[in-house]
Amino acid sequence: MESQTMLRVDSKGRICVSKLVDPSVSSFREFIDTNHRIILEPYVEIPFREQGLYENPDALDLVRRGIEESAQGKLESRGSFQQYDQN
């Protein structure tokens, strides 16, 4: 989806983009191209404890497959996992 919006700077030279992006966006990476256009790439931060999952493609694939199977109703109860809760 592409859109265009005219943004005006305030008295301190700032623009507000929060109304243009998903609320889960926590930061932006900026690029300035050869035509002096500013491009903002939205980023979403993840909790440190979940970083290992995203660094392990096999584990991430298993989680994604589990989510798919759950959405398809392929559920199998394994009982309570409360004994493993570390919080």
Secondary structure in CASP SS format (residue, H / E / C, confidence):
PFRMAT SS
TARGET T0000
AUTHOR 0000-0000-0000
METHOD secondary structure of the structure
MODEL  1
M C 1.00
E C 1.00
S C 1.00
Q C 1.00
T C 1.00
M C 1.00
L C 1.00
R C 1.00
V C 1.00
D C 1.00
S C 1.00
K C 1.00
G C 1.00
R C 1.00
I C 1.00
C C 1.00
V C 1.00
S H 1.00
K H 1.00
L H 1.00
V C 1.00
D C 1.00
P C 1.00
S C 1.00
V C 1.00
S C 1.00
S E 1.00
F E 1.00
R E 1.00
E E 1.00
F E 1.00
I E 1.00
D C 1.00
T C 1.00
N C 1.00
H C 1.00
R C 1.00
I E 1.00
I E 1.00
L E 1.00
E E 1.00
P E 1.00
Y E 1.00
V C 1.00
E C 1.00
I C 1.00
P C 1.00
F H 1.00
R H 1.00
E H 1.00
Q H 1.00
G H 1.00
L H 1.00
Y H 1.00
E H 1.00
N C 1.00
P H 1.00
D H 1.00
A H 1.00
L H 1.00
D H 1.00
L H 1.00
V H 1.00
R H 1.00
R H 1.00
G H 1.00
I H 1.00
E H 1.00
E H 1.00
S H 1.00
A H 1.00
Q C 1.00
G C 1.00
K C 1.00
L C 1.00
E C 1.00
S C 1.00
R C 1.00
G C 1.00
S C 1.00
F C 1.00
Q H 1.00
Q H 1.00
Y H 1.00
D C 1.00
Q C 1.00
N C 1.00
END
